[in-house]
């Protein structure tokens, strides 16, 4: 059996060094970029950082495979690292300090180690299965459970164009009418749930089965939030599904609200 605490200890300096590489490139605004599709971009910093993390993680656990955002995914049979070198590349490339470096170790497709680092604010969110989650050295716990009417809900809507995405607007409207306020980001606020920044995190950008992008985005967040005491639910909405992190009570209320 692997010593997950020891492995997590080895992972943290790798993630911090990756963050240093990113912050230096961000401050100097010296990088090249190209489009991956109509709007999503990738920079040479994404590629360089992913290669660095992958090389260093291989030294930590040679038997693990890799599920990666930019390079070649090569999965192992039991253990796999997920790497998203810059989650929020558009923000990074346009000088907005809203991005993370994200790493998780999966055992049989479930995260057992997680590290999510904001290299600008120097906030390192981390978690080990059955050992809690932390921001830097402070242990995280589920924030005060307020009524739904006073909740601030974080939405990651993903794609919104086309009739196939109209179901998202229906969910959005129903919840907007019942909660205090809604924040819409590309998943950026999810790790801040235990800090009380938001009370519920909802992601309608998921695919079933999860895409590589979903896995590299969601696996690190999942362990941090569930180890902090939050529940996770995947709710089917017609032929679609949405992912929620919150308290059991809020999840039950949302299920009832959307039918």
N, C-alpha and C positions, 0 to 999 in steps of 0.2 A: 504494500500500500504506500502511495506517495505521501511524503511529508508536505502537505499543502502550505502550511505556514512558512516553512523554509523556502519553498518555491516562490511564494508571494514576496518574501523578503528579497529574493534575487531579482524579481520582476520590477520592483519599484524604481531602483536606480536606472534601469533601462528606459522606463517610461519617462523619468525625469530628464534624462539626457536627450531623448527624442524631443521632449518639450523645449529644451534649450536650443536644439537645432531649428525648431519651428519658430521660436520667438526671435531668434537672430535674423532669420529670413524675413519675418514679418516686419521687424523694426526697420530693416534696410530696404524693404520692398524690392528685393532682388531675387526674382525667380521667373521662370518661363511657364506658360500655361497653354492648354489647348482644350477644345470642347470634346466631351465624351458623348454628348448628344445635343439636342437643341439648346439647352441652357446649362447643364451640368459641366463643370470644368475640372480638370486635374492639373496640378502644377508639378514641376520637377521636385519640389520639396516633398509633396506626397510620396512620390516614388522613392526618393532618397531615404526618407524616414522609414517607410515601410521596409525597405531592404535592410536598413540598420537594425530595426526591431526584430525582424525575422532571423537575421544572422545571430543576434544575441540570445533570442529565445531558444534557438536550436541548441546552443551551448547549455542552457539550463535544463532542457528536457528533449534529448535527441529523438526519442521514440514518438513524439507528438507530431501530428500533421499540421497543416495551415489552411485556414479559410481567410482569404485576404480580399481587400476592397480593390486594389489596383493591379497587383501582380497575378501570378499563377496559383490557384488553389490546388493543394495536394493533400487530401484528407487521410488521416490515420484511422486505424480500426477502433481505437478506444479513446485516445486523447487527441484534441485538436486545439490549437491556438486560433483565436480570431483577432485580426488586426485591422483597425481603421486608423491610418496614420493621422489624418486630419478630418474629423467629422465636422463638416461645416466649411468646406473648401471655398465656397463662394464668399463667405464672410472673411476668411483668411485673405483671399486674393483682393478684396475690396477694402481692406483695412478696418474691418469691424471685429472687435475682440471677443467674438462669440463662437468659439470652436474648441474641440477636445481632441486629444489623442486617446484612443480606446483599445484596450487589450482584454481578452478573457481567455481562460483555459476551460475547455469543455471536456467533460467525461461522459461518454455515451450521450452526447448532444445536450447535456445540461451544464451550465456554468458552475465551476467550483472555485475559480479565482477570477477576480475582476480588478481592473485599474482604469480609471477615467480621469484624465489630467487636463486642466485648463492651464496652458503654459503662460498665459498673460496674467491671470489672477493668482497663479501658483497654488491652486486648489487641487489636491489629489484625493479623489474619491476611490476607496478600495474596499474589497470584501473578500473573505474566504468562507467557503461553505461551512455552516454551523459554528462560525466564530465571529459573527457580527460584521458591521460595515462602519467605515470611518471616513471623515474628511480630514486629511492630514493626521493629526493625533487625536482628534475629538471623535468619540463614538457617536454614531447616528442612531436615532430612534424615531418611531412614527410620531409625527407632530400631533398636536391637539385635534381631536376629531370634532370638527364644527358641523352644524346642520348644513344640508345641501344648499339651502337658501343663502348661506354665507360663504360658500365655497368659491375659491378661484380655481377654475379648471384650465389645464393646459392641453391644447389640441395640437397634434401633428397630423395635418390633413393629407399630406402627400400630394399626389396629383388631384387637381380639381376641375380640369377641363373635360367636357364631354358628358353625355347623358349617363354613361356608366358610373359616373362619380356623384350623381345627384343624391344618392342615399346619404352621403356624408353631410350634405346641407340640411337634410331632414333631422339627422341626429344632432347636428350643431344647433339648430333652431330650438329643438325640444329642450336641450340642456341649457341653452342660453336663457330661456324663459324661466328656468327654475333655480339658477345659481346666481351668485353675486357678480361674477365677472369671468370672462374667457380670455385666455392668452393663446395666440396662435403662433407657433414657431416650428422649425424643422426638428423637433425633438430636443432642442437645446435645454429646456428647463427641467426635463425629467430627473436628472440627478439631484436637483435642488429641492425635490419633494420633501425630504426629511428635515430641511431647514425651515419649512413653513412658507417658502416662496409661493408655492401652489399647494392645493389640497388634494387634487386628483390629476392624474396624467392619463390622457387617452390618445391612442395612436390608431388612426384609420388608414395608415399608409402601408399596412402589412399585406403580405401575400401568403397564400396557402397552397403548397407548403412554402415555408419561408425562403426567400431569395438569399443569396450571399450577402447582399446589402442589408437586408433585414437582420440577418444573424450578426453581422459585425456591428450594427447599430444597437440592437436590442439585448444581446446576451450580456454585455457588460452592465447595462442599466438594470437588467432583471435581478442579478445577484445583489447589487448594491441596495436595491429597494426592498427585496424580499428579506434580506438579512437585517434590514432596519426595522422590519416588522410589518411591511405593507403586504397586502394580498394582491394576487395577479389573477385576472380573468380574461379569457378570450371569448367574446360574445359573437355569435353568428347573427348576421343581419341579412336575411334573404340568402343570396349567393355570396355574400361578402362577410367579412369579420373585422372586429375591432379589438384592440388590446387595452386593458385598463389596469392601472396600479392605483390602489387606494385602500381604504378600510373595507371590511366585509359589509358594513352597513351601507356605505356609499355605493358599492358595487350592486348590492341588492336593490337599492333605490333606482339606480340607473337601468338595471334589467327591467324593472317594473315600468319605468317611464317610457322606454323605447319599445316595450312589448316583446 
